[in-house]
């Protein structure tokens, strides 16, 4: 086993980042235009990084497979972004945000990185306000906050249910300014196909123009991967259908270690699956758990009657409702972390109390009636309405909820045809976010020199489970406030290197590999579509590498995924040609990567004989169904090294996690 060098600075935790910045090498302003940087992905992490690096004077080439950076999946984030501002005066601090994040991640994250994340979080809000991001505000004009799962303070800044969209527009506006100045060269509708390594360093990429089919060579002094997570390995997820793991997986196959692939977040508030032909799932923001109460009927016959359409949830009396999160976790109630809330919903549905009439009878209620009436009474008092009627109270409460969450309620009604102000929302857990990803050190550099990975694409600061509203925080922290410092330290040695030529043997070899694979896909005489194999993979992943895992199921998954992968290479059919747009060809490359990653995820889950965060093993559970960690044997980051086509041969490297500033203990929200 090799020892991974995380490059964590010495010294007290609260001084590490400051001291590290003070002693890093710099690139002088007059030398920055001699340096080229490629950024793959233009969501919050990539967009903020590209804008900041270009603002500093570097030459940036930015790539996205969408027709515009504005379509990055970051736009779908609804609920908010965390920051330790303590505007509410309820006891928040940098340390508390750090502690909540470490605890929420089930003590499987690197201390120094998480503290840095908490430390720079406050700067993010100031940056975004300066960009014009329309955060929600209180009556007096001060920025408003709300709570999210796993915390007992209000630290989440939001813009109704459109926070990701508004933050992305802020980053995009900063990018656009630099595009106008010529410092960013934007490559829309381009996909990274491979990483090019010259003399042991990342020096460029091979990209495919998705409109013309042309294969292009692009060189740079450093490559930044900001391409998001791998949730679509499950086929059905809350991710955009184009979201994929290919950029991260390509660098893994070139020598970047892939860390903690088994850590997958199941989000508790998704609209339930409605049929076998569904292609993606829709998320309802976790912010709704601030105001909604989650329940199922106490009587199993009531659940059966609801599924059969014989009973409406509004007609079930209060005493006949099981608010199971409030019952099981009184200290946090409906605001327990996502992994806890998801498993609790699964437990109720497995016991027969699910309320949705789908194939699996899975679904629970998210009910706003209590909050509507509570806020209505408060508003009536404020308006000096004496003895208000129930209708007046309801109308006032509904108005308050509309102001906080209105667009989310409209979206839900358009999808389901139910009015969530009157009929409780139906929700059920679904694959959402991935905590695993490319292993990076404290400087966000992978095990390939010159290849940096930021945002959800790296193994992140979230450990085994991400707290809500921390994805946006990490993406913008990496892009605006961390990478611009750490990449300069690396690039300081390149100011005399000159432009990297693209006519070298390394570029020739990488391009040939891609063209050969394109030829294979277009000429293979298969009988099944790409989606056929993707759905088969997703079915295996959800049932055997999903919310609850067993050794037997994981062993079966490893074998079954390998069988699907072998069948894919024999029988996949990709129509069309390479002289223009070919979405099936795009998907073929991505699903080929998912098939390899899915097998590694199952291997990692089988290896990690404990339950922690998003990785839950039924053979490592407490008597009351909670996660049972093994801190003696598994308190480490598991980073896998690619060994060729046989995924079973990947080599595990361990980065021990050392906690000097917090006490590692059983995570409890009761």
C-alpha positions as CSV (number, residue, x, y, z in Angstrom):
1,X,0.0,0.0,0.0
2,X,1.4,3.4,-1.0
3,X,1.0,6.3,1.4
4,X,-1.1,9.1,-0.1
5,X,0.4,12.5,0.6
6,X,-2.6,14.8,1.4
7,X,-0.2,17.8,1.8
8,X,-2.1,19.0,4.9
9,X,-0.2,22.0,6.3
10,X,1.3,21.9,9.8
11,X,0.1,24.1,12.6
12,X,-3.2,24.8,14.4
13,X,-6.3,24.0,12.5
14,X,-7.6,27.6,12.4
15,X,-4.3,28.8,11.0
16,X,-3.5,26.1,8.4
17,X,-5.1,27.8,5.4
18,X,-3.8,31.3,6.2
19,X,-0.3,30.1,6.8
20,X,-0.4,27.9,3.7
21,X,-1.4,30.8,1.5
22,X,1.3,33.0,3.0
23,X,4.0,30.5,2.0
24,X,2.9,29.3,-1.4
25,X,4.7,30.2,-4.6
26,X,3.0,32.9,-6.8
27,X,2.8,33.7,-10.5
28,X,3.4,37.4,-10.9
29,X,0.7,39.4,-12.8
30,X,3.0,40.1,-15.7
31,X,3.7,36.4,-16.2
32,X,0.1,35.0,-16.0
33,X,-0.7,35.6,-19.7
34,X,2.1,33.1,-20.4
35,X,0.1,30.3,-18.7
36,X,-2.8,28.4,-20.3
37,X,-5.4,26.6,-18.1
38,X,-8.1,24.2,-19.3
39,X,-11.3,24.0,-17.2
40,X,-13.6,21.1,-18.0
41,X,-17.1,21.8,-16.8
42,X,-18.7,25.2,-16.3
43,X,-21.2,24.7,-13.4
44,X,-20.6,26.5,-10.1
45,X,-17.2,25.0,-9.5
46,X,-15.9,25.3,-13.0
47,X,-17.6,28.6,-13.9
48,X,-16.3,30.3,-10.7
49,X,-12.8,28.9,-11.3
50,X,-12.7,29.9,-14.9
51,X,-13.9,33.4,-14.2
52,X,-11.5,33.9,-11.3
53,X,-8.5,32.6,-13.1
54,X,-9.2,34.7,-16.1
55,X,-9.7,37.7,-13.9
56,X,-6.3,37.1,-12.5
57,X,-4.8,37.2,-16.0
58,X,-4.4,33.5,-17.0
59,X,-5.5,32.3,-20.5
60,X,-8.4,30.0,-19.8
61,X,-10.1,27.5,-22.2
62,X,-13.4,26.4,-20.8
63,X,-15.4,23.4,-22.0
64,X,-19.0,22.3,-21.5
65,X,-21.1,19.8,-23.4
66,X,-24.2,21.9,-23.1
67,X,-25.0,24.7,-25.5
68,X,-24.2,27.3,-22.7
69,X,-22.7,27.3,-19.3
70,X,-26.1,28.4,-18.0
71,X,-27.4,24.9,-18.6
72,X,-24.9,23.2,-16.1
73,X,-26.7,21.0,-13.7
74,X,-25.9,23.4,-10.8
75,X,-28.9,25.3,-12.1
76,X,-31.1,22.6,-10.6
77,X,-30.1,23.2,-7.0
78,X,-33.1,24.6,-5.2
79,X,-32.8,25.1,-1.5
80,X,-29.8,27.2,-0.6
81,X,-26.1,27.6,0.2
82,X,-24.5,27.4,3.6
83,X,-22.3,30.0,5.2
84,X,-21.2,30.7,8.8
85,X,-22.4,34.3,9.0
86,X,-24.5,33.9,12.1
87,X,-26.9,36.7,10.9
88,X,-29.6,35.1,13.0
89,X,-27.6,35.3,16.2
90,X,-28.5,31.7,17.1
91,X,-25.0,30.4,17.9
92,X,-23.5,29.7,14.5
93,X,-19.7,30.0,13.9
94,X,-17.0,28.8,11.6
95,X,-16.3,26.0,14.1
96,X,-19.9,24.9,14.3
97,X,-20.2,24.7,10.5
98,X,-17.0,22.7,10.5
99,X,-18.2,20.4,13.2
100,X,-21.7,19.9,11.7
101,X,-20.1,19.1,8.3
102,X,-17.7,16.5,9.8
103,X,-20.4,15.0,11.9
104,X,-22.9,15.0,9.0
105,X,-20.3,13.2,6.9
106,X,-20.1,10.5,9.6
107,X,-16.5,11.3,10.5
108,X,-15.1,10.3,7.1
109,X,-13.9,13.7,5.8
110,X,-10.5,15.3,6.1
111,X,-10.4,17.8,9.0
112,X,-8.2,20.5,7.4
113,X,-10.3,20.7,4.2
114,X,-13.6,20.9,6.0
115,X,-12.3,23.7,8.3
116,X,-11.1,25.6,5.3
117,X,-14.5,25.2,3.6
118,X,-16.2,26.6,6.7
119,X,-13.6,29.4,7.0
120,X,-14.1,30.7,3.4
121,X,-17.9,30.2,3.3
122,X,-18.7,33.7,4.6
123,X,-16.7,35.2,1.6
124,X,-18.9,33.4,-0.8
125,X,-22.0,35.3,0.3
126,X,-20.3,38.6,0.0
127,X,-19.0,37.7,-3.5
128,X,-22.5,36.6,-4.7
129,X,-24.2,39.6,-3.3
130,X,-21.7,41.9,-5.1
131,X,-22.6,40.0,-8.3
132,X,-26.3,40.7,-7.8
133,X,-27.5,37.3,-6.6
134,X,-31.0,38.0,-5.3
135,X,-30.9,36.2,-2.0
136,X,-34.1,36.2,0.1
137,X,-34.2,39.0,2.6
138,X,-36.1,39.8,5.8
139,X,-38.6,42.7,6.1
140,X,-35.8,45.0,7.2
141,X,-33.6,44.2,4.2
142,X,-31.1,41.9,6.0
143,X,-30.3,38.6,4.2
144,X,-32.6,35.8,5.4
145,X,-31.6,32.3,6.5
146,X,-33.3,29.0,6.9
147,X,-32.3,25.6,8.4
148,X,-31.4,22.5,6.5
149,X,-31.0,18.9,7.6
150,X,-28.4,18.0,10.2
151,X,-28.1,21.4,11.9
152,X,-29.8,23.3,14.7
153,X,-29.0,26.8,13.4
154,X,-30.2,28.9,10.5
155,X,-27.2,29.3,8.1
156,X,-28.7,28.6,4.7
157,X,-28.9,31.5,2.3
158,X,-31.5,31.1,-0.5
159,X,-33.2,32.7,-3.5
160,X,-36.7,31.1,-3.2
161,X,-36.3,27.7,-4.7
162,X,-34.0,28.9,-7.4
163,X,-30.7,29.3,-5.5
164,X,-28.5,27.2,-7.9
165,X,-29.9,29.1,-10.9
166,X,-29.2,32.5,-9.4
167,X,-25.7,31.5,-8.2
168,X,-24.9,30.1,-11.6
169,X,-26.0,33.2,-13.3
170,X,-23.7,35.2,-11.0
171,X,-20.7,32.9,-12.0
172,X,-21.8,33.0,-15.7
173,X,-21.9,36.8,-15.7
174,X,-18.3,36.8,-14.3
175,X,-17.3,34.4,-17.0
176,X,-19.1,36.4,-19.7
177,X,-17.1,39.5,-18.7
178,X,-13.8,37.5,-19.2
179,X,-15.1,36.0,-22.5
180,X,-15.7,39.5,-23.7
181,X,-12.1,40.4,-22.8
182,X,-10.7,37.4,-24.6
183,X,-9.3,35.9,-21.5
184,X,-11.7,32.9,-21.6
185,X,-12.1,31.0,-24.8
186,X,-15.4,29.2,-24.5
187,X,-16.0,25.9,-26.1
188,X,-19.7,25.1,-25.9
189,X,-21.0,21.7,-27.1
190,X,-17.6,20.1,-26.7
191,X,-16.9,17.0,-24.6
192,X,-13.6,16.0,-23.1
193,X,-12.7,12.5,-24.4
194,X,-9.3,12.0,-22.8
195,X,-6.6,13.6,-20.8
196,X,-3.1,14.0,-22.4
197,X,-0.1,13.5,-20.2
198,X,3.3,14.7,-21.3
199,X,6.4,13.9,-19.3
200,X,4.2,12.9,-16.3
201,X,2.2,16.1,-16.2
202,X,-1.4,16.8,-17.4
203,X,-0.8,19.0,-20.5
204,X,-4.1,18.9,-22.4
205,X,-7.2,17.1,-23.5
206,X,-8.7,15.5,-26.5
207,X,-12.2,17.0,-27.1
208,X,-15.0,16.1,-29.5
209,X,-17.1,18.9,-31.1
210,X,-20.6,17.5,-30.5
211,X,-22.0,19.5,-33.4
212,X,-19.6,18.6,-36.1
213,X,-18.1,15.4,-34.7
214,X,-14.6,16.8,-35.1
215,X,-11.9,15.5,-32.8
216,X,-9.7,18.4,-31.4
217,X,-6.5,18.7,-29.5
218,X,-6.2,21.4,-26.8
219,X,-3.0,22.0,-24.7
220,X,-2.5,23.8,-21.5
221,X,-0.1,24.0,-18.5
222,X,-2.7,22.6,-16.2
223,X,-6.1,20.9,-16.5
224,X,-9.0,21.5,-14.1
225,X,-11.8,18.9,-13.9
226,X,-15.1,20.4,-12.7
227,X,-17.5,18.0,-14.3
228,X,-19.8,17.1,-11.5
229,X,-20.8,13.7,-9.9
230,X,-21.8,10.2,-11.1
231,X,-25.3,9.8,-9.8
232,X,-26.6,8.8,-13.3
233,X,-24.8,5.4,-12.9
234,X,-28.2,4.5,-11.4
235,X,-30.0,5.6,-14.6
236,X,-32.8,7.0,-12.6
237,X,-31.6,10.0,-10.5
238,X,-32.3,13.6,-9.8
239,X,-29.4,14.5,-12.1
240,X,-29.9,16.0,-15.6
241,X,-29.9,13.2,-18.1
242,X,-26.6,14.5,-19.6
243,X,-24.7,14.4,-16.3
244,X,-22.0,11.8,-16.5
245,X,-18.7,10.7,-15.0
246,X,-16.6,10.5,-18.1
247,X,-14.2,13.3,-17.5
248,X,-13.4,12.1,-14.0
249,X,-13.2,8.5,-15.1
250,X,-10.9,9.3,-18.0
251,X,-8.4,10.8,-15.7
252,X,-8.8,7.9,-13.3
253,X,-7.7,5.6,-16.2
254,X,-4.7,7.9,-16.7
255,X,-3.5,7.6,-13.1
256,X,-5.8,9.7,-10.9
257,X,-7.0,7.7,-7.9
258,X,-10.8,7.4,-7.4
259,X,-11.8,7.8,-3.8
260,X,-14.8,6.4,-1.9
261,X,-17.0,5.5,-4.9
262,X,-19.5,3.7,-2.6
263,X,-20.5,7.0,-0.9
264,X,-23.7,7.9,-2.7
265,X,-26.3,10.3,-1.3
266,X,-30.0,9.3,-1.5
267,X,-32.1,12.5,-1.2
268,X,-35.3,12.0,0.9
269,X,-37.6,14.5,-0.9
270,X,-38.0,13.3,-4.5
271,X,-41.3,12.9,-6.3
272,X,-41.8,9.0,-6.3
273,X,-41.2,6.9,-9.4
274,X,-44.4,6.6,-11.4
275,X,-43.5,4.0,-14.1
276,X,-41.0,1.8,-15.7
277,X,-40.5,4.1,-18.7
278,X,-39.5,7.1,-16.6
279,X,-36.1,8.5,-17.6
280,X,-35.3,10.9,-14.7
281,X,-36.6,11.9,-11.3
282,X,-37.6,15.3,-10.0
283,X,-36.3,16.7,-6.7
284,X,-38.3,18.8,-4.3
285,X,-36.0,21.0,-2.3
286,X,-34.8,19.9,1.1
287,X,-35.7,23.4,2.3
288,X,-39.3,22.2,2.3
289,X,-38.5,20.1,5.4
290,X,-38.2,23.4,7.3
291,X,-42.0,23.8,6.9
292,X,-43.3,20.4,6.0
293,X,-43.9,17.4,8.3
294,X,-43.2,13.9,7.0
295,X,-45.7,11.2,7.9
296,X,-47.4,7.9,6.9
297,X,-50.6,6.5,8.3
298,X,-50.3,4.7,11.6
299,X,-52.7,2.0,10.4
300,X,-51.6,-0.2,7.6
301,X,-55.2,-0.4,6.3
302,X,-55.2,3.3,5.8
303,X,-52.1,3.1,3.7
304,X,-53.7,0.4,1.6
305,X,-56.9,2.5,1.2
306,X,-54.8,5.5,0.1
307,X,-53.0,3.4,-2.5
308,X,-56.3,2.1,-3.8
309,X,-57.7,5.6,-4.1
310,X,-60.4,4.9,-1.5
311,X,-59.1,7.4,1.1
312,X,-57.6,10.9,0.9
313,X,-54.7,11.9,3.2
314,X,-56.5,15.1,4.2
315,X,-59.2,12.9,5.8
316,X,-56.8,11.0,8.1
317,X,-57.1,12.4,11.6
318,X,-54.0,13.9,13.3
319,X,-53.9,11.1,15.9
320,X,-53.8,8.5,13.1
321,X,-50.7,10.0,11.5
322,X,-47.2,8.7,12.2
323,X,-44.8,11.6,12.1
324,X,-42.0,9.0,12.2
325,X,-39.0,11.4,12.0
326,X,-40.3,13.4,14.9
327,X,-41.0,10.2,16.8
328,X,-37.6,8.6,16.2
329,X,-35.4,11.8,16.3
330,X,-37.0,14.3,18.6
331,X,-34.0,16.7,18.8
332,X,-33.9,17.2,15.0
333,X,-37.3,16.0,13.9
334,X,-37.9,16.5,10.2
335,X,-34.4,18.1,9.8
336,X,-32.3,15.0,10.3
337,X,-29.6,14.5,7.7
338,X,-30.5,13.1,4.3
339,X,-29.2,9.6,4.8
340,X,-31.1,9.2,8.1
341,X,-34.3,10.6,6.6
342,X,-34.0,8.4,3.5
343,X,-33.5,5.2,5.5
344,X,-36.4,6.0,7.8
345,X,-38.7,6.4,4.8
346,X,-37.5,3.1,3.3
347,X,-38.1,1.4,6.6
348,X,-41.8,2.6,6.8
349,X,-42.4,1.6,3.2
350,X,-40.8,-1.8,3.6
351,X,-43.1,-2.3,6.5
352,X,-46.1,-1.8,4.3
353,X,-47.0,1.8,5.1
354,X,-46.1,3.4,1.8
355,X,-48.8,5.6,0.2
356,X,-48.0,5.7,-3.5
357,X,-49.7,3.4,-6.0
358,X,-46.6,2.5,-7.9
359,X,-44.9,-0.9,-8.6
360,X,-43.1,-0.9,-5.3
361,X,-45.7,0.9,-3.1
362,X,-43.1,3.4,-2.1
363,X,-43.9,6.9,-1.0
364,X,-44.5,9.1,2.1
365,X,-46.2,12.4,2.7
366,X,-44.6,15.9,3.2
367,X,-47.4,17.9,4.7
368,X,-47.6,21.7,5.1
369,X,-50.9,22.1,6.8
370,X,-49.4,22.6,10.3
371,X,-47.1,25.4,9.0
372,X,-49.8,27.1,7.0
373,X,-52.0,27.4,10.0
374,X,-49.1,28.4,12.3
375,X,-47.9,31.1,10.1
376,X,-51.4,32.2,9.4
377,X,-52.1,32.7,13.1
378,X,-48.8,34.7,13.5
379,X,-49.8,36.9,10.5
380,X,-53.2,37.5,12.0
381,X,-51.7,38.7,15.2
382,X,-49.3,41.0,13.3
383,X,-52.3,42.4,11.3
384,X,-54.4,42.9,14.5
385,X,-57.1,40.6,13.2
386,X,-59.1,39.6,16.2
387,X,-60.8,36.2,16.2
388,X,-59.8,35.3,12.7
389,X,-61.7,32.6,10.9
390,X,-60.0,29.4,9.9
391,X,-60.2,30.6,6.3
392,X,-58.5,33.9,7.1
393,X,-55.8,32.0,8.9
394,X,-55.3,29.6,6.0
395,X,-55.1,32.4,3.5
396,X,-52.5,34.3,5.5
397,X,-50.5,31.2,6.1
398,X,-50.7,30.2,2.4
399,X,-49.4,33.6,1.4
400,X,-46.3,33.2,3.7
401,X,-45.6,29.7,2.3
402,X,-46.0,31.1,-1.3
403,X,-43.4,33.8,-0.6
404,X,-40.9,31.2,0.7
405,X,-41.5,28.3,-1.7
406,X,-44.0,29.3,-4.3
407,X,-42.1,28.2,-7.4
408,X,-41.5,24.7,-5.9
409,X,-45.2,24.3,-5.2
410,X,-46.1,25.3,-8.8
411,X,-43.5,22.8,-10.1
412,X,-45.0,20.0,-8.0
413,X,-48.6,20.8,-9.1
414,X,-47.6,20.8,-12.8
415,X,-45.9,17.4,-12.4
416,X,-48.5,15.7,-10.3
417,X,-51.8,17.7,-10.8
418,X,-52.1,17.8,-6.9
419,X,-52.3,21.1,-5.1
420,X,-49.7,20.8,-2.3
421,X,-51.3,23.6,-0.3
422,X,-54.3,21.3,0.2
423,X,-53.0,17.8,-0.4
424,X,-49.7,16.7,1.1
425,X,-46.8,16.2,-1.3
426,X,-45.8,12.6,-2.1
427,X,-42.1,12.1,-1.7
428,X,-39.6,9.2,-1.6
429,X,-35.8,8.9,-1.6
430,X,-33.8,8.9,-4.8
431,X,-30.2,9.1,-5.9
432,X,-29.0,12.7,-5.8
433,X,-25.4,13.5,-5.1
434,X,-22.1,11.6,-4.9
435,X,-19.6,12.2,-2.1
436,X,-17.0,10.0,-3.8
437,X,-14.9,11.2,-6.7
438,X,-11.3,11.8,-7.8
439,X,-8.9,11.8,-4.8
440,X,-7.3,15.2,-4.3
441,X,-4.8,16.6,-1.8
442,X,-5.2,19.8,0.2
443,X,-4.3,21.8,-2.9
444,X,-7.1,20.1,-4.9
445,X,-4.5,18.3,-7.1
446,X,-5.1,14.7,-8.1
447,X,-2.4,12.1,-8.2
448,X,-1.6,13.3,-11.7
449,X,0.6,16.4,-11.5
450,X,-1.1,19.4,-13.1
451,X,-4.5,17.8,-13.0
452,X,-6.8,19.5,-10.4
453,X,-10.3,18.4,-9.6
454,X,-12.9,20.6,-7.9
455,X,-16.6,20.6,-6.9
456,X,-18.6,17.3,-6.9
457,X,-16.1,15.7,-9.2
458,X,-13.5,15.3,-6.4
459,X,-14.1,13.2,-3.3
460,X,-15.0,16.4,-1.6
461,X,-15.2,17.7,1.9
462,X,-18.4,15.8,2.7
463,X,-17.1,12.5,3.9
464,X,-19.8,9.8,3.7
465,X,-22.8,12.1,3.5
466,X,-23.4,15.6,2.4
467,X,-25.4,18.0,4.5
468,X,-28.0,19.9,2.5
469,X,-26.9,23.3,1.0
470,X,-23.2,22.3,1.2
471,X,-22.8,21.3,-2.4
472,X,-23.1,24.9,-3.6
473,X,-20.8,26.0,-0.8
474,X,-18.1,23.6,-1.8
475,X,-18.3,24.3,-5.5
476,X,-18.0,28.0,-5.1
477,X,-15.4,27.8,-2.3
478,X,-13.2,25.6,-4.6
479,X,-13.6,27.8,-7.6
480,X,-13.5,31.3,-6.1
481,X,-11.3,31.0,-3.0
482,X,-9.2,27.8,-3.0
483,X,-8.1,26.7,-6.5
484,X,-6.8,30.2,-7.6
485,X,-4.3,30.1,-4.8
486,X,-3.2,26.5,-5.0
487,X,-2.9,26.2,-8.8
488,X,-0.6,29.2,-8.8
489,X,1.8,27.3,-6.5
490,X,2.0,24.6,-9.2
491,X,2.1,26.9,-12.2
492,X,4.9,29.0,-10.8
493,X,7.3,26.5,-12.3
494,X,5.8,27.0,-15.8
495,X,6.4,30.6,-16.5
496,X,9.3,29.8,-18.8
497,X,7.9,26.6,-20.3
498,X,6.2,28.3,-23.3
499,X,3.1,27.0,-25.1
500,X,2.6,23.3,-25.0
501,X,2.7,21.8,-28.5
502,X,-0.1,19.5,-29.6
503,X,1.9,17.7,-32.3
504,X,3.6,15.3,-29.8
505,X,3.4,11.6,-29.6
506,X,1.2,11.8,-26.4
507,X,-1.5,13.8,-28.3
508,X,-1.2,11.4,-31.3
509,X,-1.7,8.4,-29.1
510,X,-4.7,9.9,-27.2
511,X,-6.4,11.0,-30.3
512,X,-6.0,7.6,-32.0
513,X,-7.5,5.8,-29.0
514,X,-10.6,8.0,-29.2
515,X,-11.0,7.6,-33.0
516,X,-10.6,3.8,-32.7
517,X,-13.3,3.6,-30.1
518,X,-15.6,5.8,-32.3
519,X,-15.0,3.5,-35.2
520,X,-15.8,0.5,-33.0
521,X,-19.1,1.9,-31.7
522,X,-20.3,3.0,-35.2
523,X,-19.4,-0.3,-36.9
524,X,-20.4,-2.8,-34.2
525,X,-23.2,-5.0,-35.4
526,X,-25.1,-5.0,-32.1
527,X,-28.8,-5.5,-31.4
528,X,-29.4,-3.4,-28.3
529,X,-29.5,0.4,-27.7
530,X,-27.2,2.2,-25.3
531,X,-30.2,2.9,-23.0
532,X,-30.9,-0.9,-22.9
533,X,-27.6,-1.5,-21.1
534,X,-27.8,1.7,-19.0
535,X,-31.2,0.6,-17.6
536,X,-29.9,-2.9,-16.8
537,X,-27.0,-1.3,-15.0
538,X,-29.3,1.1,-13.1
539,X,-31.5,-1.8,-12.0
540,X,-28.6,-3.7,-10.5
541,X,-27.2,-0.6,-8.9
542,X,-30.4,0.5,-7.2
543,X,-31.4,-2.9,-5.9
544,X,-28.0,-4.1,-4.8
545,X,-25.7,-1.0,-4.4
546,X,-28.5,1.4,-3.3
547,X,-29.9,2.5,0.0
548,X,-29.3,-0.8,1.8
549,X,-26.5,-3.2,1.0
550,X,-25.6,-6.7,1.9
551,X,-22.4,-8.7,1.2
552,X,-24.4,-11.2,-0.9
553,X,-26.0,-8.5,-2.9
554,X,-22.8,-6.7,-3.6
555,X,-21.0,-9.9,-4.7
556,X,-23.9,-10.6,-7.1
557,X,-23.8,-7.0,-8.3
558,X,-20.0,-7.2,-9.1
559,X,-20.6,-10.3,-11.2
560,X,-23.8,-9.0,-12.9
561,X,-22.3,-5.7,-13.8
562,X,-19.3,-7.4,-15.4
563,X,-21.8,-9.6,-17.4
564,X,-23.7,-6.5,-18.6
565,X,-20.4,-4.8,-19.5
566,X,-19.2,-7.7,-21.5
567,X,-22.6,-7.9,-23.3
568,X,-22.4,-4.1,-24.0
569,X,-19.1,-4.4,-25.9
570,X,-20.5,-7.3,-27.9
571,X,-24.0,-6.2,-28.6
572,X,-24.3,-2.4,-28.3
573,X,-25.8,-0.7,-31.4
574,X,-24.9,2.9,-32.1
575,X,-26.7,4.3,-35.2
576,X,-25.6,7.3,-37.3
577,X,-22.1,8.5,-38.1
578,X,-19.5,10.9,-36.7
579,X,-19.9,13.7,-39.2
580,X,-22.3,15.7,-37.1
581,X,-24.5,15.5,-34.0
582,X,-24.9,11.9,-32.7
583,X,-26.4,11.8,-29.2
584,X,-26.3,8.0,-29.2
585,X,-22.6,8.0,-29.7
586,X,-22.2,10.5,-26.9
587,X,-24.2,8.2,-24.6
588,X,-22.2,5.1,-25.6
589,X,-19.0,6.6,-24.3
590,X,-20.6,7.7,-21.1
591,X,-22.4,4.4,-20.4
592,X,-19.1,2.5,-21.1
593,X,-17.6,4.6,-18.3
594,X,-20.6,4.0,-16.0
595,X,-20.3,0.3,-16.4
596,X,-16.8,0.3,-15.2
597,X,-17.5,2.7,-12.3
598,X,-20.5,0.8,-11.2
599,X,-18.4,-2.3,-10.7
600,X,-15.9,-0.3,-8.7
601,X,-18.6,1.1,-6.6
602,X,-19.8,-2.4,-5.7
603,X,-16.2,-3.5,-5.0
604,X,-15.7,-0.5,-2.7
605,X,-19.0,-1.1,-0.9
606,X,-18.1,-4.7,-0.3
607,X,-14.7,-3.9,1.0
608,X,-16.0,-1.3,3.4
609,X,-17.4,-3.6,6.1
610,X,-19.2,-0.9,8.1
611,X,-22.1,1.5,7.8
612,X,-21.4,5.2,7.5
613,X,-23.4,8.0,5.9
614,X,-24.6,7.1,2.5
615,X,-23.0,3.7,2.7
616,X,-25.4,1.5,4.7
617,X,-24.7,-2.2,5.2
618,X,-27.5,-4.2,6.7
619,X,-24.9,-6.5,8.3
620,X,-23.5,-3.5,10.1
621,X,-26.6,-1.9,11.7
622,X,-27.6,-1.3,15.3
623,X,-30.6,-3.2,16.6
624,X,-32.8,-0.1,15.9
625,X,-31.6,0.2,12.3
626,X,-29.0,2.9,12.6
627,X,-25.6,2.9,11.0
628,X,-22.8,1.1,12.8
629,X,-19.4,2.5,12.0
630,X,-16.1,0.8,12.5
631,X,-13.6,3.5,13.4
632,X,-10.9,1.1,14.3
633,X,-10.6,-0.5,10.9
634,X,-12.2,1.9,8.4
635,X,-11.4,5.5,9.5
636,X,-9.8,6.2,6.2
637,X,-10.3,7.5,2.6
638,X,-10.3,4.5,0.2
639,X,-8.6,5.6,-3.0
640,X,-8.5,3.1,-5.9
641,X,-5.8,2.9,-8.6
642,X,-6.7,1.8,-12.1
643,X,-4.9,-1.4,-13.3
644,X,-6.4,-1.9,-16.7
645,X,-9.6,-3.4,-18.1
646,X,-10.1,-5.7,-15.2
647,X,-11.9,-3.5,-12.6
648,X,-11.5,-6.3,-10.0
649,X,-7.7,-5.8,-10.1
650,X,-7.9,-2.1,-9.0
651,X,-5.5,-1.5,-6.1
652,X,-6.7,0.2,-2.9
653,X,-4.7,3.0,-1.2
654,X,-5.6,4.3,2.2
655,X,-5.4,7.8,3.5
656,X,-5.8,7.6,7.3
657,X,-8.1,10.2,8.7
658,X,-6.8,11.9,11.9
659,X,-9.0,14.0,14.1
660,X,-7.2,16.3,16.5
661,X,-9.9,18.9,17.0
662,X,-13.1,17.0,17.4
663,X,-14.2,13.9,19.3
664,X,-15.2,11.0,17.0
665,X,-18.4,9.5,18.4
666,X,-21.5,7.8,17.3
667,X,-23.6,10.1,15.2
668,X,-27.0,10.7,17.0
669,X,-29.8,13.1,16.1
670,X,-32.1,11.9,18.8
